[in-house]
Amino acid sequence: METHASSFYSFQSYLRALAQTPARLARRALSVSSSYEELSQVRARSGSDMQRSLRWFDLVGLGIGGMVGAGVFVTTGKTSRLYAGPAIVISYAIAGLCALLSAFCYTEFAVHMPVAGGAFSYLRITFGEFAAFLTGANLIMEYVMSNAAVARGFTSYLGAAIGISTAKWRFTVPGLPKGFNEIDLLAVAVVLILTFIICYSTRESSVVNMILTALHILFIAFVILMGFWRGDWNNFTRPGNPHNPSGFFPYGPSGVFNGAAMVYVSYIGYDAVSTMAEEVRNPVKDIPIGVSGSVIIVTILYCLMAASMSKLLPYDMIDVEAPFSAAFSVRSDGWEWVSRVIGVGASFGILTSLLVAMLGQARYMCVIGRSSVVPAWFARVHSRTSTPVNASAFLGFFTAAIALFTDLNILLNLVSIGTLFVFYMVANAVIYRRYVVVGTTKPWPTLSFLCLLSLTSIIFTLLWHFVPPSKSKAFVLGACVVIATSILQIFHFMVPQARKPEFWGVPLMPWLPSMSIFLNIFLLGSLDGLSYVRFGFFSALAMLVYALYSVHASFDAEVDGSFCQKNGEIPKESAESEDPSHNV
């Protein structure tokens, strides 16, 4: 029998492995793990265990800190001015509902299998190794690039708060191409300090996040109170320019839904909380409260912020780039100082969202390392700190290097296609796992349902975004809704659930996850072409890495006995619930 990593023992052995790539892809790409294996054998590859030190209030704080960043201060103005008008309040409520549905799907997996891998682990036990690797690689890349952009954004907001130009924080290096020639040492310092904190202790990271999040919420409450105090209720229905559309819905229902797609970016971050599941004391109780509770609280805060801004100014007078700051900076009655306060609050929001995202990216990388598709060095958990130090340090330095000189200019689009794609995949996975047990039930009815539902949702989305308004468009959209509902109803009555969640499950199965699938596809349709180009590039790069390295490392791990199962072989479900972490 070959030894571990034998494919990479020498150049000749690697060439032999490459020649066997098709056979190894067929063996490993669709190979699934089990919950029991993820909770025991796979987790043991990290050496030391992560310390269970987090409670539900820590998860709520991490969820709020991860979601409420600086982006809300900008997306609110752009969406209200260009898409929804005062009805942006409803747009935030719809986006919050969409986020809550996805949060339910994450929660069912996280409670059943409290490991640090988040969506990577959920997809690995459902759709196999390749689907998990593809989504995990895209998530890691987007985390790193977004975190670098956020770190550079901190420099801009802090400079605005204290009245110092961003140009004074950065210096230009002649000879480097534009976009790569502005050196930002402050952004690097912020990333490295946060990297040290998350390497030192998860508990201390949570405390730092709680403090910064509390300060950020105080600033948000201040903004909300100032808006309601200084604003005018007539601004909810009366534009500044009488020639512009008036009323609470100046752009109609389509504007409200397009606005929901725009502001959904402000809800991204709760998914990182699921990666903390391995460090939660009581997963069954704490995870549902932490994940869902943070989404509900953030939805309320966003709706109040949107209402405050709509009361402060008519929608057609809102500054697209900095709505709250500009609303006070242009006043001549002594309220200019409020814009500086808003800049300070946004700076705290950047720090919290950056801290939570860096916690999440490290745990994703740690569990990907446990699966042997990247070097096992990333999976190591430090015996003293009980944190994934290697993954945290590597990604922290990588993020700092990008933030040093690269002007990514993606602060407004912190989420992108990769994150929404993962939400879509997790919603599919939670349905598939409820209705399919390999070796016991046939997968084709469930797979056919999921494909038909996705196809109908794609057709609806394309019609909504690209076909001009007309009676025929409304008829076809209505037909899509009727067809999707009929498919869902037939599946619900014809296909019984193969397993019931033991601790916590998504209610109204399969209706709520199906709504999540539709909404995520709809939101994917609102992204620009560059997002798809970037997703295609990263996906192609990930597939190349998988074919040249990951599938061979995974195959070697199976041969060495690191994996106890092969393609399609899943242990009995009764064994999966034997993890002691559930016995609380």
RAJODA-V67720 format. One record per residue. PHI is phi in whole degrees, -180 to 180 (999 if undefined). OMEGA is omega as a letter, one per 30 degrees, with the letter a starting at -180 (* if undefined). Layout:
# RAJODA-V67720
PHI,OMEGA + PHI,OMEGA
This chain:
# RAJODA-V67720
999,a + -71,l + -84,a + -61,l + 64,a + -64,l + -64,a + -114,a + -66,l + -151,a + -64,l + -66,l + -67,l + -69,l + -64,l + -65,l + -65,l + -60,l + -65,l + -97,a + -55,a + -57,a + -67,l + -70,l + -62,l + -63,a + -81,a + -104,a + -59,a + -101,a + -69,a + -110,l + -97,l + -126,l + -59,a + -62,l + -66,l + -63,a + -82,a + -123,a + -65,a + -68,a + -64,a + -66,a + -69,l + -82,a + 83,l + -77,l + -88,l + -74,a + -76,l + -84,a + -125,a + -100,l + -114,a + -62,a + -71,l + -65,a + -67,l + -61,l + -63,l + -66,l + -64,l + -65,l + -62,a + -72,a + -87,a + -85,l + -100,a + -78,a + -59,a + -63,l + -70,a + -108,a + -62,l + -62,a + -68,a + -63,a + -69,a + -66,a + -70,a + -105,a + -127,a + -113,a + 67,l + -61,l + -71,l + -59,l + -59,l + -71,l + -59,l + -65,l + -66,l + -65,l + -62,l + -65,l + -63,l + -61,l + -64,a + -67,l + -63,l + -65,l + -63,l + -60,a + -63,l + -62,a + -65,l + -59,l + -68,a + -66,l + -72,a + -69,a + -139,a + -75,l + -122,a + -83,a + -83,l + 55,a + -59,l + -59,a + -68,a + -63,a + -76,a + -67,l + -86,a + -113,a + -109,l + 106,a + -67,a + -67,l + -60,l + -66,a + -65,a + -62,l + -71,l + -64,l + -65,l + -65,l + -63,a + -61,a + -64,a + -70,l + -58,a + -63,a + -68,l + -65,l + -64,l + -64,l + -66,l + -64,l + -62,l + -69,l + -65,l + -59,l + -60,a + -66,a + -70,l + -66,l + -62,l + -67,a + -69,a + -104,l + 79,l + -115,a + -64,l + -60,a + -60,a + -80,l + -86,a + -118,l + -131,a + -95,l + -105,l + -63,l + 98,l + -83,a + -64,a + -63,a + 96,l + -127,a + -109,l + -103,a + -84,a + -120,a + -72,l + -65,l + -61,l + -63,a + -62,l + -62,a + -63,a + -69,l + -64,l + -66,l + -62,l + -62,a + -64,a + -73,l + -74,a + -71,a + -170,l + -69,a + -63,l + -66,l + -62,l + -65,l + -64,l + -60,l + -63,a + -62,a + -66,a + -66,l + -67,l + -61,l + -64,a + -64,l + -65,l + -61,l + -66,l + -65,l + -61,l + -62,l + -62,a + -62,a + -64,l + -65,l + -65,l + -70,a + -74,a + -91,a + -87,a + -132,a + -62,l + -64,a + -68,l + -72,a + -128,a + -119,l + -75,l + -69,l + -102,a + -62,l + -79,l + -84,l + -57,a + -113,l + 94,a + -72,l + -117,a + -64,a + -108,l + 75,a + -60,a + -62,l + -64,l + -65,a + -72,l + -64,l + -66,l + -62,l + -65,a + -71,a + -84,l + -60,l + -56,a + -76,a + -98,a + -69,a + 143,l + -66,a + -64,l + -66,l + -64,a + -64,l + -73,l + -90,a + -58,a + -69,a + -110,a + -96,a + -67,a + -128,a + -57,a + -61,a + -93,a + -76,a + -67,l + -59,l + -67,a + -66,a + -74,a + -68,a + -62,a + -67,l + -65,a + -65,l + -62,a + -66,l + -61,l + -63,l + -61,a + -65,l + -63,l + -67,l + -63,a + -66,l + -65,l + -62,a + -68,l + -66,l + -76,a + -74,a + -142,l + -60,a + -60,a + -84,l + -113,a + -76,l + -72,a + -68,a + -82,a + -143,a + -63,a + -73,l + -62,a + -65,a + -62,l + -98,a + -68,a + -86,a + -77,a + -111,a + -111,l + 86,a + -107,a + -64,a + -64,a + -64,l + -63,l + -69,l + -62,l + -63,l + -62,l + -65,l + -61,l + -63,l + -64,l + -63,l + -62,l + -63,a + -64,a + -68,a + -65,l + -68,a + -62,a + -66,l + -64,l + -70,l + -61,a + -66,a + -64,a + -67,a + -74,l + -59,a + -64,l + -61,a + -75,l + -62,l + -66,l + -63,a + -81,l + 74,l + -86,l + -130,a + -54,a + -64,l + -56,a + -70,a + -84,a + -66,l + -109,a + -66,a + -67,a + -90,a + -89,a + 58,l + -126,l + -76,a + -63,a + -61,a + -65,a + -63,a + -68,a + -61,a + -69,l + -64,l + -67,l + -64,l + -63,l + -63,l + -64,l + -70,a + -66,a + -62,a + -132,a + -99,l + -89,a + -71,l + 54,l + -125,a + -62,l + -74,a + -116,a + -62,l + -96,l + -143,a + -63,a + -60,a + -68,l + -63,l + -63,l + -67,l + -59,l + -62,a + -67,a + -66,l + -63,l + -63,a + -65,a + -69,l + -70,a + -58,a + -70,l + -71,a + -107,a + -129,l + -124,a + -59,a + 91,a + -117,l + -120,l + -81,a + -80,a + -65,l + -60,a + -71,l + -63,l + -64,l + -62,a + -64,l + -67,l + -65,l + -64,l + -66,a + -63,l + -63,l + -66,l + -65,l + -62,l + -58,a + -64,l + -63,l + -64,a + -62,a + -88,a + -120,a + -99,l + -61,a + -59,l + -168,l + -67,l + -65,l + -63,l + -62,l + -65,a + -67,l + -62,l + -63,l + -64,l + -61,l + -64,l + -63,a + -64,a + -62,l + -65,l + -65,l + -58,a + -65,a + -66,l + -62,l + -61,a + -61,a + -89,a + -92,a + -114,l + -78,l + -71,a + -85,l + -152,l + -113,l + -65,a + -78,a + -115,a + -151,a + -139,l + -63,l + -72,l + 54,l + -71,g + -99,a + -65,a + -66,l + -62,l + -66,l + -62,l + -65,l + -60,a + -62,a + -66,l + -68,l + -65,l + -62,l + -70,l + -61,l + -69,a + -88,a + -79,a + -81,a + -63,a + -63,l + -63,l + -70,l + -63,l + -64,l + -64,l + -63,l + -66,a + -64,l + -66,l + -63,l + -63,l + -64,l + -65,l + -66,l + -63,a + -63,a + -72,a + -89,a + -131,a + -62,a + -65,l + -74,l + -65,l + -66,l + -63,l + -63,l + -64,l + -66,a + -64,a + -75,l + 94,l + -69,l + -111,a + -92,a + -142,a + -123,a + -55,l + 84,a + -96,a + -118,l + -63,l + -60,a + -63,a + -62,l + -79,a + -74,a + -94,a + -88,l + -72,a + -65,a + -65,a + -85,a + -83,a + -118,*
